[in-house]
Amino acid sequence: MKLLSRSSASWLSNVTKATTLAIAMLSVTAASAADMKLRLSAPSSETDQRAIALTEVFGPGVASFAEFEPHWNASLFKQGTELEAIARGNLDMAMASAQELAEFIPAFSIFAAGYMHRDADHQVAVFNSDAMDPLKEEVEDLLGVKLLSVIYLGRRQLNLRTDEEVKTPADLAGVKLRMPGSDSWQFLGKALGANPTPMAFTEVYTALQTGAVDGQDNPLPTDKDAKFYEVTKQIVLTNHLVDLNYLAVSKKVWDDLTPEQQTQMQKAADDAAAYGRKNQLALEAELVDFFREQGLKVYEPNLEAFRSHVQKAYLESEFSESWPEGMVENINNL
């Protein structure tokens, strides 16, 4: 048996050390990926189409470098406090509304205005347009948050526990309509003709059941998912807001990613948004019959009366003063 020379033995030792080091580095990399958590807090339930899309598409899309850890039903942070939690470094991701962003950057109220987006495709076109770039940069600079993608929430409709038919905004006079607590949401409720009442989403079912509020507004899939049809009598198809959420991530988390990981996260976000949008649109098309089967009246009011009333209210309000010059025209032209 031929013995190894001293040089050969040294070479073999170096190879062994290099191999051991490589294995150790792979272990560290794997551990780092496993240790990196992307914690998201949202008020929606786990059966909401947004939640399903993020769990089934976004999570697997970033699994090679991070663990997606969603917390639904506002179980980690109260609705409306998520952006501040990200700014403090206590949260990694959220689904932010235009109304919430408008609390910090008033120009975002344009995307909370009634009858501004035409449909889901128009919503995506607006988000990806050059006109949005300055607003996205302002969110990053002011809040330390990066907006990854726009998630279609659906066309918001009025859902009431009262029997009186609603044809025009005048028919909503005195109706206590639950709306989230921000100024943008409250103004929309007033523009519709109702008496807006601030309330967290998790309290709405009981409030409808007890009569603390007369109604609420949400897209049809949300109404079904939250079982609001159990405690209401009618749905008025006003289509007053093509609602959205922005999938938001901490800018610090984003900046700590490699360029490859950033590309991967962006794709995962866009894929999840597209998946959720497709499913939400399909659900909206099916649910009118479902609610009628549950005994609710479902009908369309005088849409032109609502549209003209709401738009007039916004154009005469201080909200429109904060909208970037030419933004309405840019949105309408897309």
Secondary structure by P-SEA (a helix, b strand, c coil): cccccaaaaaaaaaaaaaaaaaaaaaaaaaaaaaaccbbbbbccccccaaaaaaaacccccccccbbbbbbcccccccccaaaaaaaacccccccccaaaaaaccccccccccccccccaaaaaaaaacccaaaaaaaaaaaccccccbbbbccbbbbbbccccccccccccccccccccccaaaaaaaaaaccbbbbbcccaaaaaaaacccccccccaaaaaaacccccccbbbccccccbbbbbcccaaaaaaccaaaaaaaaaaaaaaaaaaaaaaaaaaaccaaaaaaabbbbbccaaaaaaaaaaaaaaacccccccccaaaaaaaac
